[in-house]
Amino acid sequence: MKKIVFAMMALMLLVAAGCSNSSSGGSSSNGGNVPQELTYATTSDVAGLSPILTNDSVSAAVNDQVYETLFKRNSETMEIEPLLAESYENPDDLTWIIKLKEGIKFQDGTDFNAEAVKYTFDKFRDPATAAPRASLLEPIESINVQDEYTLEIKTKYAYGALLAALSHSNAAIVSPEADKNGDLMKNPVGTGPFKFVSWTPGESIVLEKYPDYWQGEAKLDKVTFKVVPEVTTAISMLQAGDVQFIDAIPTEQLSRVEGLKNVEIQKEEGTPVYWFGFNMQKEPMNNLEFRQAVAYALNRDAYVKQLNGLGVAGNSVIGPKVFGYDEASNDVGYEYNLEKSKELVEKNGFGDKEYTLLVANRANYMKMAEISQSQLQEAGFKIKIESMEWATYLDTTRTGDYEMSFLSWSNSTADGSELLYPNFHSDNVESSNKVKYSNEEFDKLVEESRENVDQDVRAAKLKEANEFLVKDAPAIVMNHGVVTLAYDKSVKGLEIDPTGSWSLYKVYRE
C-alpha cells in the first residue's frame, strides 16, 4: 500500500503563510497610505459563480479567489500537492482514502468537512445537475464518508489522473448550506481567501478578504473585477491607474503595453490550446476531405508569427506543457499547402456555398477568425464571420448550433487525458465535446490513457490518441498559448500559472 502524507508540508505552508501575513497584512503595513484595493479589467462578464455549473476561464478567474480544491498543482514543479486535503492513500487501484484538513470554515461560517466534499462531488456527478465539466469526475463510482474528516472515493477503473482532476478549479468545494438555500451562480460561498460582496451584471464583481481564512487573511482588503469590453480602453485605464492589472494581452496591443512606464509584464509558455473546430454532426464538416481542405488552407505558422511571441506553433493537440506531449506528434497531420486545398475544394464543390465561422467577441479569437477567413477564401471557400458575446457563444457551441468555430482549453489539470476526454470523447457530445466528435477507435485509446495508474502506459496511449485525432482533424490546432499578465508597478506578489490562472491571496500594493 502506498501512502503519501503531506502533514509536514502543510505545516510549513501554514507557518510561511502566517509569517508573511503578519509582516505585510492590512493597509498600514504595505506601503503606508496605499489602499489595499485592486481592480482587474476583463473584456467579458462571468457566465456564473458556481464552479459546478460553469466551465470557462472568465468565471474561473473569480471563482479561484472564492473557492478551493482538495489538491493543487505546483506552478513551478507541476507536481500535485494537497490544499484542503491533508493526505491520501491508495489501498488498491480503485480506492482513494483522503484525509481532510480540520478546523476550516466556509465563508458563511459552516464547517468544511467530508460531508461537504461528498455533497459537492455528488451534485457535480448527478446527471440532473448537467455540470458542463461533469466528465472531470466521471470515473468516480462512489464517495463514502468514513468520519468527519475522512473520505473514501471508489473509482470505476484505475484512474491515474484523479489527483489532477481534484486539483481542477471546477472540482472546488462549495458550501452545502449556501447551495441548498441560495444560488451559487449569483452568490458564491467557498473556503478561499476572498468572499463575495456583489455582482452587477455587465459591470463588476466585488470581493473582500475573508478575515477567518484558514491560512491567514489576505493582504488585499478589496478586489474588483471590472468588465471593460474594449481591450484598448482597459489598457488606457491601466496606464491611468484606474485598473491595476489585465491578462491575456492581445498581440496587437503588446508593444503598447510594453511601452507603459508604470506597468510590469509577465509572459510564460502555458498549457492553453486554441483550435479551429468543426461541428462533426453537420455536412460537409463531417467529411474528412472538407476538413483536410481547411487544414491545408490555413497557414498557421504565418498566423503564429503575427502573435509576437504570444503563441507556440504545432500540430499536436496536446501541448508542450501538458502530460502526454511528444514533440514527434507535431510531424503528424497537415501542413500549409494551398494547391492541395484548392484541389480538394474544386473536386468536392466545397466553394459552392457559404459557411459561417462562429467566434467569441474577444480580441484573440477575432484575430484568428479574420486571418483564417482570408486564407480560406484564397483556397476557394466562402466564409462569413459571426461574432457573439462570451456567455452566448459558450451556450451556442455547447448546443452545436454552428458550423465551424474557434475553441480553446486552458488545460487546468495539465494532463492530456483531461484534454482529450472532455473535448473529443463521445461520452461528452452533449456537454464539453463541442465539436461533437464520436469515434470508437479514438474513444478506446483515450479510455486506456485514463484507466491506468502506470504513467508510462498512459503517456504511450495519449500519444496514440493525440496522433489519431490530428490525422482525423475534427480540430486543427491554431496555436498553444503563452499566458500573460500586465500590472501596475504598485502591485506586488502577483504571479501567473502556466494554465493562465492566478491567485490574489499573496498580492498587495505598495
QUIQUIFEN-V330070 format. One record per backbone hydrogen bond with DSSP energy under -1.0 kcal/mol. CO is the residue of the C=O (numbers start at 0). NH is the residue of the N-H. E is the energy in kcal/mol with one decimal. If there is no record, write none. Layout:
# QUIQUIFEN-V330070
co->(CO	CO)
nh->(NH	NH)
e->(E	E)
This chain:
# QUIQUIFEN-V330070
co->(1	3	5	6	7	8	9	10	11	12	13	14	15	16	17	18	19	20	26	30	34	35	35	37	38	38	39	41	55	56	58	59	61	62	64	65	67	68	69	69	71	73	78	80	83	85	86	87	88	91	93	95	96	97	98	98	103	105	109	112	113	114	115	116	117	118	119	120	121	125	130	132	133	136	138	141	143	146	147	148	149	149	150	151	152	153	153	158	160	161	164	165	167	168	174	175	176	177	182	182	188	189	192	194	197	199	199	202	203	204	205	205	206	207	209	212	220	221	222	223	224	225	229	230	231	232	233	234	235	236	236	243	244	245	249	250	252	253	254	256	259	261	263	265	267	271	272	273	273	274	275	276	277	278	281	283	286	287	288	289	290	291	292	293	295	297	298	299	300	301	303	304	306	311	318	321	322	325	326	327	328	336	337	338	339	340	341	342	343	344	348	354	355	356	357	358	359	361	362	363	364	365	366	367	368	369	370	371	372	373	375	381	383	385	387	388	389	390	391	392	393	394	395	399	402	403	404	406	408	410	413	415	415	416	418	419	420	424	425	427	427	431	432	434	438	439	440	441	442	443	444	445	446	449	449	453	454	455	456	457	458	459	460	461	462	463	464	465	466	467	468	473	475	478	479	480	482	483	484	485	486	487	489	491	496	497	500	503	504	507)
nh->(89	87	9	10	11	12	13	14	15	16	17	18	19	20	21	22	23	24	29	33	36	220	221	223	243	244	225	227	59	60	62	63	64	66	193	191	172	83	82	84	80	77	73	71	100	5	98	3	96	94	154	152	88	150	85	86	111	108	105	116	117	118	119	120	121	122	123	124	125	128	133	135	136	139	155	153	151	149	113	99	145	146	97	143	95	140	141	161	164	165	167	70	170	171	178	179	180	181	185	186	174	106	209	207	205	202	203	226	199	224	196	197	222	194	212	215	208	37	206	39	204	41	233	234	235	236	237	238	239	241	242	487	40	485	252	253	256	257	258	259	262	488	486	484	482	480	408	477	478	406	475	404	279	281	285	286	290	291	292	293	294	295	296	297	336	299	302	303	304	305	306	307	309	479	321	324	415	328	329	330	331	340	341	342	343	344	345	346	347	349	351	383	403	385	405	387	361	365	366	367	368	369	370	371	372	373	374	375	376	377	380	354	356	358	360	392	393	394	395	396	397	398	400	401	278	357	276	274	272	413	322	418	419	420	422	423	424	427	428	430	432	433	435	279	442	443	444	445	446	447	448	449	450	159	451	457	458	459	460	461	462	463	464	465	466	467	468	469	470	471	472	277	275	273	311	269	267	247	265	245	263	490	509	507	499	270	496	506	218	491)
e->(-1.8	-1.8	-2.8	-2.5	-2.6	-2.4	-2.5	-2.6	-2.9	-3.0	-2.7	-2.7	-2.8	-2.2	-2.3	-1.8	-1.3	-1.4	-1.1	-1.4	-2.1	-3.2	-1.5	-2.6	-2.8	-1.5	-3.2	-2.9	-2.1	-1.6	-2.7	-2.9	-1.8	-3.0	-1.9	-2.5	-2.6	-1.6	-3.1	-2.3	-3.7	-2.8	-3.4	-3.2	-2.7	-1.1	-2.3	-1.8	-2.7	-1.5	-2.4	-3.1	-1.7	-2.5	-3.6	-1.4	-2.6	-2.2	-3.1	-1.7	-2.6	-2.6	-2.4	-2.7	-2.8	-2.3	-2.3	-2.0	-1.2	-1.9	-1.9	-2.3	-1.2	-1.8	-3.3	-2.7	-3.0	-1.6	-3.2	-2.9	-2.3	-1.4	-2.5	-3.0	-2.4	-3.1	-1.7	-1.4	-2.5	-2.6	-1.3	-1.2	-2.3	-1.3	-2.2	-2.7	-2.3	-1.1	-1.7	-2.1	-1.8	-2.3	-2.9	-2.4	-2.7	-2.6	-1.7	-3.3	-3.1	-3.2	-2.4	-1.6	-2.6	-3.3	-1.8	-2.2	-1.8	-1.8	-3.0	-3.1	-1.9	-2.7	-1.9	-2.2	-1.9	-2.3	-2.0	-2.5	-2.1	-2.0	-1.4	-2.8	-1.9	-2.6	-1.7	-1.4	-2.4	-2.8	-1.1	-1.6	-1.2	-2.4	-2.4	-2.1	-2.5	-2.9	-1.9	-2.8	-1.4	-2.7	-2.3	-2.4	-1.1	-1.8	-1.5	-2.3	-1.8	-2.7	-2.2	-2.0	-2.6	-3.0	-1.3	-1.3	-2.4	-1.6	-1.6	-2.8	-2.1	-1.0	-1.7	-1.0	-1.6	-3.0	-2.1	-1.6	-1.8	-2.2	-1.8	-1.8	-1.2	-2.1	-2.7	-2.3	-2.1	-2.5	-2.6	-2.9	-1.9	-1.7	-1.7	-3.0	-1.3	-2.4	-1.1	-1.9	-2.3	-2.6	-2.2	-1.9	-2.6	-2.6	-2.2	-2.6	-2.8	-1.9	-2.2	-2.9	-2.3	-1.4	-2.3	-2.8	-3.4	-2.6	-2.6	-2.5	-2.4	-2.0	-2.7	-2.5	-1.7	-2.2	-1.9	-1.5	-2.6	-3.0	-3.8	-3.0	-2.0	-1.3	-2.4	-1.5	-2.7	-2.5	-1.3	-2.0	-1.5	-1.9	-1.4	-1.6	-2.9	-1.7	-1.3	-2.9	-2.9	-2.3	-1.6	-2.3	-2.7	-2.3	-1.5	-1.2	-2.8	-1.5	-1.3	-2.2	-2.2	-2.0	-2.3	-2.4	-2.0	-1.8	-2.7	-2.8	-2.3	-2.2	-2.3	-2.3	-2.0	-2.1	-2.1	-2.1	-2.9	-2.6	-2.6	-2.5	-2.2	-1.4	-2.6	-2.6	-3.2	-2.3	-2.1	-2.0	-2.7	-2.7	-2.8	-1.1	-1.0	-3.1)
